[in-house]
Amino acid sequence: MLFSDYFPVWNQLTSFQQQKISNALISRQVEKGTLIHNGSMDCTGLLLIKSGQLRAYILSEEGREITIYRLFERDLCLFSASCIMRSIQFELMIKAEKDTEFFMIPAEIYKQVMEESAPVANYTNEVMATRFSEVMWLIEQIMWKSFDKRLAAFLLEESAIEQTTQLKLTHEIIANHLGTHREVVTRMLRYFQSEDMVKLSRGAIEITDKTHLELLLVHSTGSR
Amino acid sequence: MLFSDYFPVWNQLTSFQQQKISNALISRQVEKGTLIHNGSMDCTGLLLIKSGQLRAYILSEEGREITIYRLFERDLCLFSASCIMRSIQFELMIKAEKDTEFFMIPAEIYKQVMEESAPVANYTNEVMATRFSEVMWLIEQIMWKSFDKRLAAFLLEESAIEQTTQLKLTHEIIANHLGTHREVVTRMLRYFQSEDMVKLSRGAIEITDKTHLELLLVHSTGSR
């Protein structure tokens, strides 16, 4: 599998630029759970995902987490190279949610190419706009959606990603995705169970009534 | 006042590109309260602010608002031309908070120049990264900060912008900035008043103890 197949504007680079990137390119494999990027403390480089799954999240001072977005095959991870733009002023953590293979372009090399190549700069713009849209979606969720909807949406999303109704997820992990406390997740899951939408067991959640969960999403109950 | 003085990469444009922008440039003046951009329904163009103040916010289905960021003199407003990037998939409203003068570059013209000019594309990237950082800051506020801190921060910010301790703000307006209900604002302001931090009167809030409000920001009380 070649980098050029994954990088959409490859053919718009000069051969010198192509060479420059090819020479600097690193292939890496990390295990599930690896912390790939730790806020502004490192400027790892841009990642182009070959296979696997990454999770971008932020941490509160007290160590609470909330998932900002996720990255899948063919996605470009920009903020692992936050030093390429001085205006990126936030601390994002990036962790492998599954065993993940990716190409890494060193930040300095990407920056040099981006500065002289309009196609690369415009492609980077589109990537950032995509993340921006995801973050705006998240704000809408946090602000206007009640927690039952957010939890239902998360379970359905997980089910779609994993292509199973048997989710191996602890309440703690869900709390870290949604930026809340474990107790809040447990309480709502028990309510879902009492309504026969899910079945709970140790370290796992089975979705037993997908339609009911989906209905929850469209119902317009009061938000906070 | 010339556009070229405000646009940082002007000197990196070809004279053809400079001409193209100059010919298309529109100077506009709007009154306080004017809705300049209404979600994806229009693609007004990029705005470069000469004087005044704009507010970018989102709306819930029920008509609730939350301020995403504000724009001041010399800021470039990108999302009023969201059609320049197909990955911008969110509905932002932009309204004048004060009488505002700005240059408008039609979206199509800007897009054409950006597609061929690496400096313009990279500048646009930096502008988007700046907004992105503001949005990430907002998420942190919403997620980890208790409402007393968010309200204190907002009052101090307003006071800094207006350079006065006499704020002409209704509780409704504050609620729309912070994405909450008027009652919540009123309750907290009354608490602030009982602690002698502010003095409330009809349509106005006087900051009487700035230091106390600032202390609130650094105090690490529990968040929600």
Interface residues (C-beta under 8 A of the other chain):
Chain A: I58 S60 E61 E62 R64 I66 I68 M85 R86 S87 I88 Q89 F90 L92 M114 E115 E116 S117 A118 A121 N122 T124 N125 E126 V127 M128 A129 T130 R131 F132 S133 V135 M136 W137 L138 I139 E140 I142 M143 W144 G179 S220 S223
Chain B: I58 S60 E61 E62 R64 I66 I68 M85 R86 S87 I88 Q89 F90 L92 M114 E115 E116 S117 A118 A121 N122 T124 N125 E126 V127 M128 A129 T130 R131 F132 S133 V135 M136 W137 L138 I139 E140 I142 M143 W144 G179 S220 S223
